Amino acid sequence: MTRLAVTGRAAAIFAAAAVALIGGRAMQPHSESSSLTFAAHAADTGAPIYFRDPDGRPFYSLTPKKTADGRGYRAVRANEDISFDEPDESPRVVTADAKGDRKIKYYRNPMGLPDTSPVPKKDSMGMDYIPVYEGEDSDDGSVKLSPGKIQRTGAKSEPVVRRPVTTLIRAPGTVQEDERRVSVVALRFEGFVESVANVTTGDHVHKGQPLLNVYSPALSSAAAEYLSAINAGATGKELKGARRRLENLATPEPAVKELERTREISLSIPWLAPQDGEILERNVVPGMRAGPGDVLFRIADHRLLWVLIDVAERDLPQVAVGTKVTIRPRALAGQSFAGTVALIYPHLNAATRTARIRIEVPNPDEVLRPEMYVDAEIEAGTPGPVLAVAESAVLDSGSRQAVLVDKGEGRFEPREVKLGRRGGGLVEVTQGVSEGEAVVTSANFLIDAESNLKAALKGFAAPEGAQPAPAAGTMGARP
């Protein structure tokens, strides 16, 4: 017998003594039946049998008491007392008081063994068999528990509501250059480099900045032809054709305008940077001969970079183009950058079972550098609020998933469900429950075990030749 039951019984003895004392002094003229009537009335009024701590801590008192902060202990009446031990009274008498006129179908073994009896009995250890009433082992697949058992197990229920289900996918990656922001400086003709500007690999250059001076007989010939057309007063197709020849040689526009203004042909023409960016390669020195297509400079713009990350195959369905991503460089502690998923590569890596994802990250201050290691956090989830329950509410057997729906008055119904995305301690329910229904979020395995036990005992109690009822538990009773 537990400490709580002992305390309750001691309080009951004191209450009985008080009733006897009052009956002996104030009710002597009355008969014995009058005394019993008074005692029954006192029990019906629900007089407190002891007091317990208001915060639920294991502190008790037989008299009213207050906590250190002045709050009073909570009164516990006889019908609210909870004990893990069965009462000493006969099961038939207790049942008559607690269950009213409901009929007892049979008695089951208190230890859960497959043994039932049509009449009250005790097991080998002297424990009373537990009565099973009509309606408690219904065939509707539900299980009914007493309020005391629900309180002991700590079962809690929460309503099914619509809320967003978000999850965070973490993956490592590296910073890479944007392929669209890389350009080269090359000639379309054969020429000679007369001079090179004072720029080296790693320097930042701006669009239109002179990088080198080039001399070429082909370029001088095209300039002379265009100048002759101008001096001859040519118009229309003739003038346009002469200018187009210069453009086909990629002559810088400032050099063409300078020719039109001065009407003089320069021996060398300055070659300009095609864009802003850092110089990645410098393959030119003064006096060298440059052929068509030779890469003289390679320039990259780092104001927008790519981050390439590898996401596990199982997480791939949760990622879509446009999903927000937070980038945290390992070399820049405490700094983070925001980006979006720009592309999901169409092929998987067969060795690692991962998919590569490209993220575009603005880098206006050029703090990020190519080849940096980063940790990416992808904010995946449902696009809007969906029906969701706590992950602890789902009973997963591997082949199917179910929840316990709280129908009220201690009755719980197992319900098979279809699940969607998971994240943040929640799981999306696509089928099986409706908005507003309450599902059990804690101690659901204990309720499921209780339903399986009742289903098993019911099968043992069924008459010969009859088919036992299906298990009420969500996972099913196992032999």
N, C-alpha and C positions, 0 to 999 in steps of 0.2 A: 504494500500500500504506500502511496507516495506521501511526501511531507504535506502536500496541499490537502490530501484526503484526510490525513490524521488531524490537521488543524480544523478542517470542517467538522469532523466528527466530535472533536473536543468542544467546539462551539455549540454543536447540536445538543450535547449532553448538558452544557450549562443552561441552554435555553429550556430544555426539558425540566431541569431542576427548578428553574424559575417558575415554569408553568405549574409544577406540582406544588410549590410553595404558595403561590397565589391561590391555587385551587383549594389548598388545605385551610387557608385563613379566610378567604372571602367567599368561598363557594361550598362551605360545609353543608348548608341546608339542601343543596342540589344533589341529584343522583349522580352515579358514575357515568351515565351516558351524557349528562350535561358537561362533565369535565372533558370527555372525549370530543364533544362538539366544539368546545372552546379551543382545544389544542388544534383541531383541524382548521378552525377559523384563523388561528395564529399562523399556521403554515401557509394558508392561502394568501394572507396579506403580504407574504414575501419578506419577512423580517430578515435583516442582514445576519449572516452567520459568521462573517469575518470581514476584514478590510484589507485591501491590497494597494500597493504603490500605484499612483495615477499614471506613471510612465511605463508601467508594465514590468518593472524590475522585480526580482524575486524577493520582495520585502512584504511581510504580512503582519497583521495585528488583530487581536480579538476585540479590541476597543477602538473607537474613533481616534484617529491620529493625523498629524500633519507632517509634511515634508519640511526640510530645512528652509525652503523659500516660502513657506506658509500655505501651501496647497494641501487640501484635505485628501486623505486616502479614500479610494473608491469602495463603496459598499458592495459586497458580493452576497447574493441571496442563494437560498438552497437550490432553486431551479437553475441558477447560473453557474453553480460549482461544477468544475470539470476535473475529472480524475482519469488516469489511465487504468485504474483498477475497476473491475465490475462491482456493483453494489452487492452487499451481503444478503439482501432480501431475495426471496424467490423470484425467478424470472417471470413467472406468471403474474405475481402481484405487482411488480414494477411495471410490467407491460400494461396492466390494467390502468395504472395511474397515468402513464406517459402516452399511451397510444389510444386511449378511449375504448371504443367498441370494435376496433379492428381485430380480425381473427388471425391467429398464429397458424401459419401453414406447416412449419416444421422448425426444428432447432438444428443449428449447424455447429460444428466443432470450433471452439474458440481459438484454436491454433491454426486454423485454415486447412486442416486435414480433410480428405474426402470422406467425411463421416457425418451423417445426419440422423436425427431421431424425431419421431412424431410426438414424443412426450419429453418434458424436462428431464435432464440427466446431467451428470458430471463426468469429466474425463478422468484419466488415471491420476492426474495431479490435483483433483478436487475442484477444478474450475467449471463453472456452470456453462452449459451450451447456450449459444446466442440465439434468441428467437428471430425468425424471419417472417414478416407479416405479408399479408396480401397486398400486392401493388409494389412492393419493394424490389421484386425480381421480375419486373415487367418485360415484355418482349419487344419494346419499342427501341431497344438498343441503348437506352439511357441508364444511368446509375444514380441512385439517390443516397446521399450521405446525411447524417444527423448534424445539427449545428455544432455540437461538441466536437465531432470528428473533423469538421471543416476548420474549426478554430485550432485544433491541435496540429493539423497538417500545415496550417499557414497558407491555405489556398486563397489566391487573389484573382480577381477578374477585372478586365479592362474592356471598354467598348471599342468596336472596330470603327475607326474614323479615317477620313481621307487626309493624307499628309505626304509630303515629298519624301522619297527614299533616295538618299544620296550616299555615295561611297567614294573613298579616296584610293586611287590606284597609284602606287609608288613604283617608279622604275628609274634606273640609272641611264645616263646618256652623255653625249659629247656635243660641243658647240662646233658648227661647221659654217663655212662661208656660203652665202646665197649665190648659187651658180649664175643667177641672172644679173648679178651686180659685179661681175668680173669682166674686164676688157683688156685688150692688148693693143700696143702701138706697133704697127707694121706698115711697110711700104708696099705699094702696088706696082712698083717699077724698080729698076736697078739704079742705085745711087750711091753717094758717098756721104759719110757723116763728117761735117766740117767741125762741129763743136757740140758739146753736151752740157746741159744745164747742171748746176750744182745740186743735184738730187741723188739720193742713194736708196738702197733697199730699206724699207721701213718708214721713209719720209711720207708725210701727207701732202698731196698735191690737190689743186683745185682745177675744175674744168676750165679749159682755155689757157692754162699756164704753159709757157714754152718749155719743151723738154730737150730739143736738139735742133740743129740747123742742117738741112739736107741740100746737096747739089745733085742734079740729075739732068743729063742731056735730054731725056724724054720730056721731063717737066719743063725745061727751058723752051723746047720746040713747041709744046702746046701753048705756052704763054705767049710766044712770038706770034703764033697763028691767031690767037684771040686778039692780040694788040693790033695786028694788021687789019682784022675785020672792023675793029673800032675806028681806026684811022681812016679806013675806006668808007666809012659811013654806012656799013652794012646794017641791015635790019632784018627782022623776021627770022626765017629758018637758018640763014647763014650765020648771023650773030649768035643765035641760040645754039647752033651746032658747035661753034668754036668754044663757047663757054662750057658746053656739056663735056667736051674732051677734058678740060681741066677738072671738072667735077668727077669724071670717071677715074681720074688718077688720085682721088681723095685729097685734092689740094685744099688746105684750110681756107675757109671763107674770108678771114681777114687778109690773107695773102692775095686773093682775087680782087678784093675791094681796093687794096693798096695798088695793084697793077692798074686798075681802072682810074685811080686818082692821079698817079704819077706818070703814067704812060711809059714806064721804064721797067725793063726786065732785070730782076735781081739774080745774082749768081747762085744764092742759096735762099731757101725758104724755111722759116721757123716751123717746126712741127709741134702741135699742141696736145695737151692731155685731153682725152675724150670725156673724162668724168672726174668727180671728186673721189678720193680714196687714198689708200696706202699703196705704196709701190711694193709689190711682191717680188718682182724680178727686174734686174737691170742688166741687159745683155749687150750694151752698146758702149763703145769707147771712141774718142775722136779719131778721125782718119780712116775708120774701117769702111769696108765695102759692104753694103746691105743689099740683099737680093729681095725679089718680090716674096712676100709672105714671111720673112724672117721676123721673129718676135724680138722687138727691141726693149719694150717695157711691158710688164703685166701689173695691172692696177685693180684693186678690189675695194668696194665700198662696204664698210662694216657697220653702217648705221642700222642695218637690218640683217639679222643672222638667223641661221637655222639651228635647231636643237634636234638631234636624232636620238630617239630612245627606242628600246626594245621592250615590248609589252607581251606578257604571257598570253598564250593562245586562249586560255579560259576567260581572260579579261577583255578580249578583243571586241565581243558584242556590245560592251558598255561604252565603247569609245566611238565618237562620230566626228566628222569634220565640223569645225567650229566650237568644239568643246574647249572650255577654259582650262589652262594649265598654269601652274606656278613652278617657276624654275629657281632652284637654289644652288648657285655655284659653290663647290667645295672650297675653292680658294678664296671666296669672298664671304667670310662668316657673317651672318646676320643680314645679308642682302638677298633680296628676292626679285624676280622679274616675272611679269605677267605676259602670257602668250596664248595663242590659240592653235588647235590642231589644223594644219593646212592640208595634209595628205596622209593617207594610210596606204603604205606600199602593198601592191597586190600579191606578193609572194611571202611565204613563211620561211624562216630559217629551219631547215630540217633537223639540224643538229641540236639546237636549243629550243625548238618549238616556240619561237617568239616571232612577232611581227614588228616591223620597223615603222615608226610613226615620225612624221616631220612636223615640227612646231616652229612657227615664225615668231621671233621675239624682237621687238624694237630695242635698239641699242644706241640711243642718241648721244650718250656720253662716251661711247666706245669703251666701256668698262669690260664688257665681255670680249674674250679673245678666242679665236678658233682653236680647237683641240682641248678646250677646258672640259673637265669632268663636272657634271651637274647631277642633281637629284631632282626628278620631275614628280609633281603631284597632280594627277588628272582628276578633276572634279566630275566624276561620272554619276549618273542617276537618272531618275524618271524626269521627263520634261515638265510634269505638273503633279499636283497632289493625286495620290492613288489610294485605294483601300490597302491598309497596312496593319500588321499586328507585330507585337514584339517577337523576336526570334525565340525567346523562351517559351512562347505559346505553342510552337509547332512540335508535334511528336513525329519524328522521322524514323521509319523502319528501314529506309533504304529503297524499298520498292514503291512506297506510297507515303504521303504526308497527311496529317490530320491535326485538328484542334478540338478542344473540349469546349462546347458552347454552354454557357451558364444559363439555364432556363428558369432559374429562380427557385426558391423554397428547397434548396439543397439538391436539385436535380441537374445532372450534367449530361449533355448529349454529344457523343463523338461525331465529328463531321470531317469527311475527307475533303481536302482542298487542293487547288492547283496554285503553285507559287511562281512568282516572277523574280524581280531583282531584289538583291539584299544590300544592306548598308546601314551604318549608323545604329546598329542594334535592332533594325526593323527589317521586315520582309514583306514584299508585295503579295497580296492574295488576289489572284485573277478569277478564281471560281471557288464556290463553296460556302461563303458567308456573305451577309449583307451588312450595309452600313448601319451602325447602331447596336448590333448584336454584341453581347458580352462574351469574351473568351477567357479561359483560365490562363494566367501568365506565370503562376508559380505553383509548385506542388502538383502539377498536372500528371507527372509520372506516378505519384502516389494514388491519385484518383483513377488513373488508367489501370494500375495494379489491382485496386479494389474491384473495379468492374470485371477484370479478367478472373479474379478469384470468385466473384459471385457467379459468373457464367460457368466456371468449372464446377462449383458446388451444385449449381442448378442441374448440370448434366448428370451428376451422380445421383441427385434426388429424383430425376425423372423416372417414371414407371418403365418396366421392361417392355421393349418393343416400340417405345415412343422415341422420337428423334429429339435430342437435346436442343435447346434454343441456341442461336448463334451467340458468340461472345460479344458482350457489350463494349469491351475495351477496344481502343483504337488500334492497338498492335496485335490483338488476338491472343487468346489463351493458348499456351503451349503445353503439350502433354509432359 
